[in-house]
């Protein structure tokens, strides 16, 4: 069984995708979105961005999660204050769902960990994480939201199982 087969099976049973995209043509920018069919959506984004720019635009998925309430997960990330402050207008489909990458929360965590383990100069790793062109904060929030959703569904399944079995 291949990964694509598993992904199509998840889509058939009703799970949707919340994803994080980057484009090397637009460094330090990230797009958070959702779709019932991820492959079709990323093709649409690539096509519309390329058409509006007049040249091929590369768009890569750096993280995607199957979720029960993908749209709500996307809305939660988009309503996050940091996302609103860092909003970036981009060409193509989903133009308002892009933001600049600044990893404030992961940088703070790095500083705390470096200080806790007596690192000689915690500013350097902290600055590296803060300015890294990878959307670490967005990935962290997406994993957290997914864990909460899976936990909620797990509690419901357990309660139903305990009640009827």
RATA-V791269 format. One line per field, one symbol per residue. ss: DSSP state (2 for helix, 1 for strand, 0 for the rest). phi: phi as a letter, one per 40 degrees, with the letter a starting at -180 (. if undefined). burial: b if it has 24 or more other ideal C-beta (glycine too) atoms within 12 Angstrom, else e. Layout:
ss=???
phi=???
burial=???
//
This chain:
ss=002222222222000111111110011111111110022222222222222220000001111111100222222222002222201100000022211100022222222222220000022222222220000222222222222222222222222222220
phi=.cccccccccccchcbbbbbbbbccbcgbbbbaaacbcdccccccdcccccccgacbcbbcbaabcbcbcccccccccccdccccbdbcbcgcgccbbaccaccccccccccccccbfccbccccccccdbccbcccccdcccccccccccccccccccccccbb
burial=eeeeeebeeebeeebbbbbbbbbeebeebbbbbbbbebeebbeebbeebeeeeeeebebbbbbbbbbbbbeebbebbbebebbeebebebbbbbeebbbbbbbbbbbeebbeeeeeeeeeeeeebbeebbebebbbbbbbbbbebbeebeeeeeeeeeeeeeeee
//
